[in-house]
Amino acid sequence: MKILITGITGFVGSHLARALVAHGHAVRGLVRKSNARGHLAADVPVEFVMGDVTRPETLPAAMQGMDAVVHLVAIAYETRGATYQAINAQGTRNVAQAAQAAGVKRFIQQSALAADSKSPYAYLKSKGAGEDAVRASNLDWTIVRPSVLVGPEDEFANALARWLVITPLAFPLVGDGQARFQPLWIEDMARIVSQILNEPRTIQQTYKVGGPEHLTYEVMVKQILFALRRKRVLLKVPVPLMTPVIKGMEMVLPKPPATTSLLELLNVDNTTELDAVEKHFGFAPRRFAEVISYMNRYPFSKALREAFSRE
């Protein structure tokens, strides 16, 4: 199968590309810069085509000859040049319309748990609007709604790890720490998408997926600390007090330890059935504490360097 991945150089796209190539698929990636591989390893043989989801005129060439599209491009927080509406909502609509115009029938979209175009939260509203655009098309679509995804390149668990290392003695915990998540290992997510591409039963279905446990935000932070072999006092700070701080960090830090989209997720239940993956895809996903073992003895110098790197 010939598959186009948008966001191929990102966290999810790089793992998915490797998995699909390993299964014998021909993979093409939509990229904005021809010489940037991002997280995609040099030994993963893929074709790159220049394009931008916010510029519909750049998309037809990428669609030519493809059997399927996996749409991953999204942003977790806004900047001056990138808004939820332009990328998560309209960008998804542009990609779906380009696929339909090119005759590419199969379309997989990565969304998010609690995505809803009527949500009061901007990030979740934009993800829901993207879903609506996909469902309104004539494509053979499948939508996957994962809880938080974790892996060596994610900007959730790793952002927390970096700042837990950098911050001495005490660490501010956003809110009361009781918001629930269901972290899913990135390789398990790649396996799910690989199966979806090969199984017609998944057409016009929306799947909520997560790992094998419901964990509070506080417990996740504590498990990261255990993996890091470090101790910190966790200071619970009310969300209203943290909101302006987090917005400021988004403006000045390339990889902030928390984002406005995280603040939104703290207000919704970011979980689904514990056996969702096993029930729909026939395998048991891995536990959070197991998959973050790579964080063992995270050096301070590395944490500092990565926290302020724009790569």
VEXDREN-2710 file (C-alpha; in Angstrom, 1 decimal):
% VEXDREN-2710
k/r/px/py/pz
1/MET/0.0/0.0/0.0
2/LYS/1.2/3.6/-0.8
3/ILE/0.6/5.8/2.2
4/LEU/1.0/9.5/2.8
5/ILE/1.7/10.7/6.3
6/THR/1.3/14.3/7.3
7/GLY/3.5/15.2/10.2
8/ILE/5.9/12.4/9.3
9/THR/8.9/14.1/11.0
10/GLY/7.1/14.5/14.3
11/PHE/6.9/12.3/17.3
12/VAL/4.0/10.1/16.1
13/GLY/4.8/10.3/12.4
14/SER/8.4/9.1/12.8
15/HIS/7.4/6.0/14.8
16/LEU/4.5/5.2/12.4
17/ALA/6.7/5.6/9.3
18/ARG/9.1/3.1/10.7
19/ALA/6.3/0.6/11.5
20/LEU/4.7/0.9/8.1
21/VAL/7.9/0.5/6.2
22/ALA/8.7/-2.6/8.3
23/HIS/5.3/-4.0/7.1
24/GLY/6.2/-3.5/3.5
25/HIS/4.3/-0.3/2.7
26/ALA/5.6/2.5/0.5
27/VAL/5.6/5.7/2.7
28/ARG/5.5/9.3/1.5
29/GLY/5.8/12.2/3.9
30/LEU/4.3/15.7/3.6
31/VAL/7.0/18.2/4.8
32/ARG/7.4/21.9/4.8
33/LYS/11.2/21.8/4.6
34/SER/12.8/19.4/2.2
35/ASN/16.0/18.9/4.3
36/ALA/14.4/18.4/7.7
37/ARG/13.9/14.9/9.0
38/GLY/13.0/15.9/12.6
39/HIS/12.5/12.7/14.7
40/LEU/12.5/10.5/11.6
41/ALA/15.6/8.3/11.6
42/ALA/17.9/8.4/8.6
43/ASP/17.6/4.6/8.0
44/VAL/13.8/4.8/7.4
45/PRO/13.3/4.9/3.6
46/VAL/10.6/7.4/2.8
47/GLU/9.8/9.8/0.0
48/PHE/9.3/13.5/0.9
49/VAL/6.9/15.9/-0.9
50/MET/6.8/19.6/0.0
51/GLY/3.5/20.9/1.2
52/ASP/1.6/22.7/4.0
53/VAL/-1.8/21.8/5.4
54/THR/-2.7/25.5/5.7
55/ARG/-2.0/26.0/1.9
56/PRO/-4.5/23.8/0.0
57/GLU/-2.7/24.5/-3.4
58/THR/0.3/22.6/-2.1
59/LEU/-1.5/19.3/-1.3
60/PRO/-2.6/17.8/-4.7
61/ALA/1.0/16.7/-5.7
62/ALA/1.4/14.9/-2.4
63/MET/-1.8/12.9/-2.9
64/GLN/-1.0/11.6/-6.4
65/GLY/-0.8/7.8/-6.5
66/MET/-1.5/7.3/-2.8
67/ASP/-3.8/4.6/-1.5
68/ALA/-4.2/6.1/1.9
69/VAL/-3.6/9.2/4.0
70/VAL/-2.7/9.2/7.7
71/HIS/-3.3/12.7/9.0
72/LEU/-1.2/13.6/12.1
73/VAL/-0.5/17.3/11.8
74/ALA/-1.7/19.3/14.8
75/ILE/-0.5/21.8/17.3
76/ALA/-0.9/21.6/21.1
77/TYR/-0.5/25.3/21.7
78/GLU/-0.9/28.4/19.6
79/THR/1.8/30.8/18.5
80/ARG/1.6/34.0/16.4
81/GLY/2.1/32.0/13.2
82/ALA/0.1/28.9/14.1
83/THR/-3.5/28.8/15.4
84/TYR/-5.7/25.9/16.4
85/GLN/-8.3/27.0/13.8
86/ALA/-5.8/27.2/10.9
87/ILE/-4.0/23.9/11.6
88/ASN/-6.2/21.6/13.7
89/ALA/-9.5/22.5/12.2
90/GLN/-9.0/24.1/8.7
91/GLY/-5.8/22.2/8.0
92/THR/-7.6/18.9/8.6
93/ARG/-10.4/20.0/6.3
94/ASN/-7.8/20.9/3.6
95/VAL/-6.1/17.5/3.8
96/ALA/-9.4/15.6/3.7
97/GLN/-10.7/17.7/0.7
98/ALA/-7.4/17.2/-1.2
99/ALA/-7.5/13.4/-0.6
100/GLN/-11.1/13.3/-1.8
101/ALA/-10.3/15.3/-4.9
102/ALA/-7.3/13.1/-5.7
103/GLY/-9.4/9.9/-5.4
104/VAL/-7.6/8.7/-2.3
105/LYS/-10.3/6.8/-0.4
106/ARG/-8.7/5.6/2.8
107/PHE/-8.2/8.3/5.5
108/ILE/-7.0/7.9/9.1
109/GLN/-7.1/10.9/11.4
110/GLN/-5.4/11.1/14.8
111/SER/-7.6/13.2/17.1
112/ALA/-7.8/13.3/20.9
113/LEU/-10.0/12.1/23.7
114/ALA/-12.7/14.7/24.5
115/ALA/-12.4/16.3/21.1
116/ASP/-15.7/18.1/20.3
117/SER/-16.5/21.0/18.0
118/LYS/-18.9/22.3/20.7
119/SER/-16.3/22.1/23.4
120/PRO/-15.7/25.3/25.4
121/TYR/-12.0/24.6/25.2
122/ALA/-10.2/26.0/22.1
123/TYR/-7.8/23.0/21.6
124/LEU/-10.5/20.3/22.0
125/LYS/-12.9/22.4/19.9
126/SER/-10.4/22.6/17.0
127/LYS/-9.8/18.9/17.1
128/GLY/-13.5/18.2/17.1
129/ALA/-13.9/20.5/14.1
130/GLY/-11.3/18.5/12.3
131/GLU/-13.2/15.3/13.0
132/ASP/-16.4/16.9/11.7
133/ALA/-14.7/17.8/8.4
134/VAL/-13.5/14.2/8.0
135/ARG/-16.9/12.7/8.8
136/ALA/-18.5/15.0/6.3
137/SER/-16.3/13.8/3.5
138/ASN/-16.9/10.8/1.2
139/LEU/-13.7/9.2/2.4
140/ASP/-13.4/5.7/4.0
141/TRP/-12.3/7.4/7.2
142/THR/-11.3/6.1/10.6
143/ILE/-10.7/8.5/13.6
144/VAL/-8.4/7.5/16.5
145/ARG/-8.8/9.4/19.7
146/PRO/-5.8/8.5/22.0
147/SER/-5.2/9.7/25.5
148/VAL/-1.8/11.2/26.1
149/LEU/0.9/9.5/24.0
150/VAL/4.3/8.8/25.5
151/GLY/7.7/7.9/24.2
152/PRO/11.3/9.1/23.9
153/GLU/10.4/12.1/21.9
154/ASP/7.0/13.1/23.3
155/GLU/6.5/16.6/24.7
156/PHE/4.3/15.6/27.7
157/ALA/6.2/13.1/29.9
158/ASN/9.6/14.3/28.6
159/ALA/8.8/17.9/29.1
160/LEU/7.9/17.1/32.7
161/ALA/11.0/15.0/33.1
162/ARG/13.3/17.8/31.9
163/TRP/11.8/20.4/34.2
164/LEU/11.7/18.0/37.2
165/VAL/15.5/17.6/36.7
166/ILE/16.1/21.3/36.3
167/THR/13.9/22.5/39.1
168/PRO/15.6/22.1/42.5
169/LEU/13.9/20.8/45.6
170/ALA/10.3/21.6/44.7
171/PHE/8.1/21.4/41.6
172/PRO/4.8/23.2/40.9
173/LEU/2.0/20.7/40.2
174/VAL/-0.7/22.3/38.1
175/GLY/-4.1/22.1/39.8
176/ASP/-5.0/19.5/42.4
177/GLY/-3.2/16.8/40.6
178/GLN/-6.3/14.6/40.3
179/ALA/-7.0/14.9/36.6
180/ARG/-7.0/11.5/35.1
181/PHE/-5.0/10.3/32.0
182/GLN/-4.5/6.9/30.3
183/PRO/-1.0/7.2/28.8
184/LEU/-0.4/5.1/25.7
185/TRP/3.0/4.0/24.5
186/ILE/3.9/5.3/21.1
187/GLU/4.8/1.9/19.6
188/ASP/1.3/0.7/20.6
189/MET/-0.3/3.6/18.9
190/ALA/1.7/2.9/15.7
191/ARG/0.6/-0.8/15.9
192/ILE/-3.1/0.4/16.2
193/VAL/-2.8/2.6/13.1
194/SER/-1.1/-0.2/11.1
195/GLN/-3.9/-2.5/11.9
196/ILE/-6.6/0.0/11.0
197/LEU/-5.0/0.5/7.5
198/ASN/-5.4/-3.3/6.9
199/GLU/-8.8/-3.9/8.3
200/PRO/-12.0/-2.8/6.4
201/ARG/-14.1/-3.2/9.6
202/THR/-12.5/0.0/10.9
203/ILE/-14.0/2.2/8.2
204/GLN/-16.3/4.9/9.4
205/GLN/-15.4/4.1/13.0
206/THR/-14.1/6.3/15.8
207/TYR/-11.9/4.6/18.4
208/LYS/-11.0/5.9/21.8
209/VAL/-7.8/4.3/23.0
210/GLY/-5.4/4.5/25.9
211/GLY/-3.0/2.5/28.0
212/PRO/-3.9/-0.3/30.5
213/GLU/-4.3/2.0/33.5
214/HIS/-6.0/5.3/34.6
215/LEU/-3.4/7.5/36.3
216/THR/-3.8/10.9/37.9
217/TYR/-1.5/13.7/36.9
218/GLU/0.1/13.6/40.3
219/VAL/0.8/9.9/40.0
220/MET/2.3/10.3/36.6
221/VAL/4.7/13.0/37.9
222/LYS/5.6/10.7/40.8
223/GLN/6.3/7.8/38.5
224/ILE/8.5/10.0/36.3
225/LEU/10.4/11.1/39.4
226/PHE/10.9/7.4/40.3
227/ALA/12.2/6.7/36.8
228/LEU/14.6/9.7/37.1
229/ARG/15.7/8.5/40.6
230/ARG/15.1/11.9/42.0
231/LYS/13.0/13.4/44.7
232/ARG/11.1/16.7/44.6
233/VAL/8.4/18.3/46.8
234/LEU/5.3/18.7/44.7
235/LEU/3.5/22.0/45.3
236/LYS/-0.1/22.0/44.1
237/VAL/-0.8/25.4/42.5
238/PRO/-4.4/26.4/41.6
239/VAL/-5.0/26.5/37.8
240/PRO/-6.0/30.2/37.8
241/LEU/-2.6/31.1/39.3
242/MET/-0.7/28.9/36.8
243/THR/-2.6/30.0/33.7
244/PRO/-0.7/33.3/33.1
245/VAL/2.6/31.6/33.9
246/ILE/2.0/28.8/31.4
247/LYS/0.9/31.3/28.7
248/GLY/4.1/33.2/29.3
249/MET/6.2/30.0/29.1
250/GLU/4.5/29.2/25.8
251/MET/5.6/32.5/24.4
252/VAL/9.3/32.3/25.4
253/LEU/10.1/28.6/25.7
254/PRO/10.4/26.2/22.8
255/LYS/9.4/23.2/24.9
256/PRO/7.4/24.4/27.9
257/PRO/6.7/22.0/30.8
258/ALA/3.0/22.7/30.6
259/THR/0.7/24.1/27.9
260/THR/-2.7/25.7/27.7
261/SER/-4.0/22.6/26.0
262/LEU/-2.8/20.7/29.1
263/LEU/-4.8/23.1/31.2
264/GLU/-7.9/22.2/29.1
265/LEU/-7.2/18.5/29.5
266/LEU/-7.2/18.9/33.3
267/ASN/-10.8/19.9/33.1
268/VAL/-12.0/16.8/31.2
269/ASP/-11.7/13.1/31.8
270/ASN/-8.9/12.0/29.5
271/THR/-9.6/8.3/29.8
272/THR/-11.6/5.5/28.2
273/GLU/-12.2/1.8/28.8
274/LEU/-9.1/0.1/30.3
275/ASP/-9.5/-2.8/27.8
276/ALA/-10.2/-0.5/24.7
277/VAL/-7.0/-1.5/22.8
278/GLU/-7.3/-5.2/23.6
279/LYS/-11.0/-5.2/22.7
280/HIS/-10.7/-3.5/19.4
281/PHE/-7.2/-4.5/18.3
282/GLY/-6.4/-7.7/20.1
283/PHE/-3.3/-6.8/22.1
284/ALA/-2.5/-5.4/25.6
285/PRO/-0.7/-2.1/25.6
286/ARG/2.3/-1.4/27.9
287/ARG/2.2/0.3/31.3
288/PHE/3.5/3.9/31.8
289/ALA/6.1/3.0/34.5
290/GLU/7.5/0.3/32.2
291/VAL/7.8/2.4/29.1
292/ILE/9.5/5.5/30.7
293/SER/12.4/3.4/32.1
294/TYR/14.6/5.2/29.5
295/MET/14.5/8.3/31.7
296/ASN/16.8/6.6/34.2
297/ARG/19.4/9.1/35.4
298/TYR/18.5/11.9/33.1
299/PRO/21.6/14.2/33.2
300/PHE/21.1/17.8/34.2
301/SER/23.1/19.1/31.3
302/LYS/21.0/17.1/28.8
303/ALA/17.7/18.3/30.4
304/LEU/18.9/21.9/30.3
305/ARG/20.0/21.7/26.7
306/GLU/16.8/20.0/25.5
307/ALA/14.5/22.4/27.5
308/PHE/15.8/25.4/25.5
309/SER/16.5/23.7/22.2
310/ARG/14.3/24.7/19.3
311/GLU/15.0/21.5/17.3
END
